[in-house]
Structures are given as structure tokens and as C-alpha cells.
């Protein structure tokens, strides 16, 4: 049993052995499962993302800017044909249980789309450090990313500075943006990620990261799945809902962890998780 595994979890509660992944999350702030799905599954994901992106950009507040030519869109679970495949994947389930405990909650489904012309983002984390992390070095949430394309060097790959999930400084703007004087530390550690269709990564959204400049004429859509432990509050920023019929079609094991409203009719989501410091890019 890893010392970093949630204390409420017995090893036999996990479907797959994620000991090495839990260690990687503690040491580096990121881990991955290569080839979790087929490329064809990822191609269907891309179709669903593109349909949702087109719909979101057709109305005010449907897509939020995360820098020039870079957008984020939150969606409802049933907009993805592969939603259950993803959240019920043995690796995803086991990692959530091991890190966050058996009461973990799925609170966010969305996607990032860096288009042609997207620029470097400033180095950042996605929200301020929770007190549990500061005081106990314990992670209270996870962000899973699933690429919808094979990532190439010119497509503005995701860049992360391993081990920085514990960085804590009163100089961080809004608790999220390290000052430029800290940039050399991140640039020295920076690792670019080149996931292929079918790969899943999991990270602490506290690990300092950024999207990089997209030099290509292609977009790089990536799905985001946000999962909270019982004490985390990221769900307050999200508005996912499911229809009653969809809820009833879900396996009980998924329903137990899905923290969202059940409605008669889905309403398009107006984005509210804006990160002001990203809007301009790394000006």
C-alpha cells in the first residue's frame, strides 16, 4: 500500500494496480495510461467534441477564451458517446479511488481546443491550492485529459513542470499564477506531452503547466474530466446535468460517483469557470 494512497482504501478495492501511478502523481503531479482506448474510440470522441464546439460557439457564453484562439467548453455527459467507457474504465476508477477515496465525485466534463494561432499561455495552475494539500500534502482532486488527435510538435503541445504541484508562494497571482521571476524553475523542468489517440493522462491541476503556441493549421482538441474528493469544491464552478432517461441508463457504479443535476430537458451550459489570467495569453 503506497503511503500516498487514500487511507480509506483497501488494496483489494482497486480493479487494477495503480501503485506506480499514485507515486507518479505524488512525485511529478502527472501520470498516464497509454493505449487505454482504440484510436477509433478517440475518433468518435473527436466527432462529439467538434459537434459540441460548433454548437457552443453559435451562442453567447457557450465557449470561454483561455487565450487567443484557445477555447474551453463544458458539456453534459450525454453529449459524449464514450462517457461511460471513460469514467468506468478500470484504470480511471482505480486511480480516483486510490487518490481521492471511495467517495470521489465526477464534477466536470469539458474540452480545450487550441486552434491555429493559439499562443503560449502563462505558466499557471487551474485553481488555488486547497488547505489539505498545503498542510497534509494530500491531493483532493484529479484532472484527466484525453486527446482527440495524435499530438505533433507543431500543434502546441501541453507543457508541464513536474513536481510543482506542491509549490506554494504568496507571490502567486490569485493563488494560481506564479510571477515571472519563477519562470526559470518551470522552464528548466518543463516536459512537453505528445499523447496519441487512445491515451489518457491524469494530473493534479495544481501542477504548474501551460498550453504552448500552435504553429500548425490544425486544432488540438482534448477532453477534460474533473474529479473531486469529498472535501474539494470544484463542482461549485460546474453545471453538468443529465436527463432522467440517461441517468436511468447509467450503471449504478457510475451513478454513485456522478455529481450533477437530473433534469427533464438539458439546457446548454453558459461557461462560468473563466480564468482571467489566461485570456490574453502570455503577453
C-alpha positions as a printed Julia matrix, in Angstrom:
283×3 Matrix{Float64}:
   0.0    0.0     0.0
   1.53   3.31   -1.05
   1.86   5.91    1.72
   0.25   8.33   -0.75
  -2.88   6.22   -1.28
  -6.07   7.47    0.38
  -6.31   5.97    3.9
  -9.91   4.76    3.38
  -8.93   2.44    0.52
  -8.02  -1.22    0.92
  -5.77  -2.54   -1.9
  -8.41  -5.11   -2.92
 -10.88  -2.27   -3.59
  -8.95  -1.43   -6.78
  -9.59  -3.08  -10.14
  -6.03  -2.55  -11.34
  -2.76  -1.91   -9.53
  -2.17   1.84   -9.72
   0.64   1.98   -7.13
   3.14   3.36   -9.65
   0.6    5.95  -10.88
  -0.14   7.14   -7.34
   3.61   7.52   -6.75
   3.99   9.44  -10.02
   1.15  11.81   -9.07
   2.85  12.48   -5.74
   6.33  12.93   -7.23
   5.63  14.5   -10.64
   2.0   15.61  -10.45
   1.1   13.66  -13.61
   0.79  10.07  -14.85
  -0.71   8.36  -17.91
  -2.18   5.17  -19.29
  -1.06   4.62  -22.89
  -3.49   2.88  -25.23
  -6.42   2.83  -22.8
  -8.76   3.07  -25.79
  -8.54   2.36  -29.51
  -7.78   5.15  -31.99
 -11.29   4.6   -33.4
 -12.79   5.34  -29.97
 -10.8    8.59  -29.9
 -12.04   9.44  -33.4
 -15.66   9.21  -32.16
 -14.65  11.43  -29.25
 -13.35  14.0   -31.72
 -16.63  13.93  -33.67
 -18.57  14.59  -30.46
 -16.21  17.38  -29.39
 -16.43  19.06  -32.8
 -20.24  18.94  -32.75
 -20.36  20.37  -29.23
 -17.78  23.05  -30.11
 -19.76  24.2   -33.15
 -22.93  24.41  -31.05
 -21.19  26.25  -28.2
 -19.63  28.88  -30.47
 -23.04  29.6   -32.01
 -24.35  31.25  -28.81
 -23.18  33.83  -26.26
 -21.26  32.33  -23.34
 -21.05  28.9   -24.95
 -17.26  28.83  -25.17
 -14.86  30.7   -22.91
 -11.49  32.06  -24.06
  -8.36  30.63  -22.48
  -6.06  32.83  -24.54
  -6.06  33.96  -28.2
  -7.56  31.23  -30.46
  -7.93  28.92  -27.47
 -11.28  27.88  -26.02
 -12.77  25.84  -23.21
 -16.27  24.36  -23.32
 -18.05  22.5   -20.53
 -20.57  19.92  -21.73
 -23.14  17.47  -20.39
 -22.07  13.8   -20.05
 -24.57  12.54  -22.6
 -23.02  14.7   -25.32
 -20.21  12.11  -25.37
 -20.96   8.64  -26.67
 -17.9    7.36  -24.79
 -18.68   8.95  -21.4
 -19.39   5.67  -19.59
 -16.4    3.97  -21.28
 -14.17   6.7   -19.86
 -15.47   7.12  -16.31
 -15.93   3.37  -15.85
 -12.51   2.45  -17.27
 -10.77   0.27  -14.64
  -7.68   2.5   -14.59
  -9.71   5.69  -14.15
 -11.88   4.13  -11.44
  -8.92   2.65   -9.58
  -6.86   5.84   -9.7
  -9.75   8.0    -8.46
 -10.4    5.56   -5.62
  -6.73   5.25   -4.66
  -6.04   9.02   -4.6
  -9.4   10.54   -3.62
 -11.08   7.71   -1.73
 -14.22   5.67   -2.44
 -16.49   8.74   -2.25
 -14.94  10.54   -5.25
 -17.27  12.65   -7.42
 -17.18  13.34  -11.17
 -17.85  17.09  -11.33
 -16.69  18.31  -14.75
 -16.73  17.19  -18.36
 -15.42  19.6   -20.95
 -12.75  20.15  -23.54
  -9.97  22.54  -24.5
  -9.42  23.47  -28.14
  -6.22  25.32  -29.09
  -6.79  26.44  -32.69
  -4.28  27.59  -35.29
  -2.67  30.74  -33.88
  -3.03  29.84  -30.19
  -0.1   31.33  -28.27
   1.87  30.27  -25.18
  -0.21  30.51  -22.06
   1.37  31.95  -18.92
   2.51  29.25  -16.51
  -0.4   28.53  -14.15
  -2.36  26.08  -12.05
  -6.12  25.75  -12.5
  -7.2   26.86   -9.01
  -5.57  27.96   -5.74
  -4.02  25.31   -3.5
  -6.52  23.79   -1.03
  -5.56  23.78    2.64
  -5.48  19.95    2.74
  -2.76  20.0     0.09
  -0.8   22.75    1.81
  -0.96  21.24    5.29
  -1.01  17.5     4.56
   0.5   17.17    1.03
  -2.7   15.44    0.02
  -4.38  15.78   -3.38
  -8.13  16.42   -3.22
  -8.92  16.4    -6.96
  -7.7   14.97  -10.26
  -7.92  16.16  -13.87
  -7.98  13.5   -16.6
  -7.1   14.52  -20.16
  -7.92  12.51  -23.27
  -6.52  13.72  -26.58
  -8.75  13.54  -29.63
  -5.8   13.73  -32.06
  -2.26  12.39  -32.3
  -0.23  15.29  -30.9
   2.65  16.61  -33.02
   5.36  19.11  -32.03
   3.87  21.94  -34.13
   0.34  21.6   -32.67
   1.02  23.47  -29.41
   1.56  20.54  -27.07
   0.69  20.68  -23.38
   3.73  21.54  -21.26
   4.04  20.69  -17.57
   6.66  21.29  -14.87
   6.81  18.0   -12.89
   6.89  18.2    -9.11
   5.42  21.71   -8.91
   2.03  20.66   -7.5
   3.42  21.45   -4.03
   4.84  24.89   -4.98
   3.39  27.47   -2.65
   4.14  31.16   -2.59
   2.29  34.31   -1.53
   3.61  35.81   -4.78
   1.27  33.65   -6.9
  -1.35  35.92   -8.51
  -4.83  34.78   -7.38
  -3.07  31.75   -5.92
  -2.68  30.44   -9.49
  -0.16  32.48  -11.48
   3.49  32.35  -10.43
   5.43  35.58  -11.01
   7.82  35.76  -13.96
  10.74  35.51  -11.55
   9.68  31.86  -11.01
   9.59  31.02  -14.74
  13.2   29.74  -14.96
  12.31  26.99  -12.48
   9.41  25.85  -14.68
  11.29  26.17  -17.95
  14.12  24.07  -16.53
  11.69  21.31  -15.54
   9.3   21.64  -18.48
   8.21  18.46  -20.26
   6.06  18.54  -23.39
   3.49  15.78  -23.79
   2.69  14.09  -27.11
  -0.26  11.81  -26.38
  -1.72   9.64  -29.13
  -5.39   8.84  -29.73
  -6.46   6.36  -27.06
  -4.09   7.59  -24.33
  -5.38   9.01  -21.0
  -3.38  11.19  -18.62
  -4.21  12.1   -15.03
  -2.72  15.03  -13.16
  -3.13  17.32  -10.27
  -4.4   20.58  -11.74
  -2.11  22.26   -9.19
   0.96  21.11  -11.14
   2.24  24.19  -12.97
   1.53  23.88  -16.7
   0.66  25.76  -19.88
  -0.53  25.26  -23.41
   2.1   26.21  -26.0
   1.97  28.02  -29.33
   0.12  26.17  -32.08
   2.23  26.65  -35.21
   0.14  24.24  -37.29
  -3.1   24.77  -39.21
  -4.82  22.07  -37.12
  -6.65  22.23  -33.81
  -5.63  20.04  -30.85
  -8.88  19.18  -29.02
  -8.51  17.46  -25.65
 -11.22  16.2   -23.32
 -11.1   17.23  -19.64
 -12.67  15.1   -16.9
 -12.63  16.7   -13.43
 -12.95  14.52  -10.33
 -13.18  15.74   -6.72
 -12.6   14.04   -3.4
 -15.25  14.63   -0.71
 -13.63  17.8     0.64
 -12.98  19.53   -2.71
 -15.29  22.25   -4.01
 -14.51  22.42   -7.74
 -18.02  21.16   -8.5
 -19.4   24.56   -7.48
 -17.95  26.03  -10.7
 -19.6   23.48  -12.99
 -23.12  22.96  -14.31
 -23.25  19.48  -15.82
 -26.66  17.8   -15.86
 -28.19  14.59  -17.18
 -31.68  13.76  -18.38
 -33.7   11.34  -16.32
 -33.65   8.73  -19.1
 -29.86   8.93  -19.41
 -29.43   8.73  -15.62
 -31.53   5.57  -15.55
 -29.44   4.04  -18.34
 -26.19   4.5   -16.39
 -24.59   1.65  -14.44
 -25.1    2.05  -10.68
 -21.32   2.15  -10.28
 -21.24   5.33  -12.43
 -24.3    6.95  -10.85
 -22.72   6.6    -7.41
 -19.92   8.98   -8.43
 -21.7   11.36  -10.8
 -22.34  14.68   -9.06
 -24.81  16.51  -11.27
 -28.41  17.62  -11.57
 -31.05  15.33  -13.09
 -33.36  17.28  -15.42
 -36.21  16.72  -17.87
 -34.56  18.78  -20.61
 -30.87  19.63  -21.0
 -30.08  23.32  -21.25
 -26.89  24.48  -22.99
 -24.23  25.4   -20.44
 -23.14  29.02  -20.08
 -19.46  28.82  -19.14
 -18.56  30.26  -15.76
 -15.13  28.83  -14.99
 -13.22  31.7   -16.56
  -9.55  32.08  -15.66
  -8.97  35.78  -16.25
  -5.19  35.49  -16.27
  -5.31  33.24  -19.35
  -7.47  35.45  -21.54
  -4.61  37.47  -23.06
  -2.1   34.65  -23.39
   1.49  35.16  -22.27
   1.59  38.8   -23.36
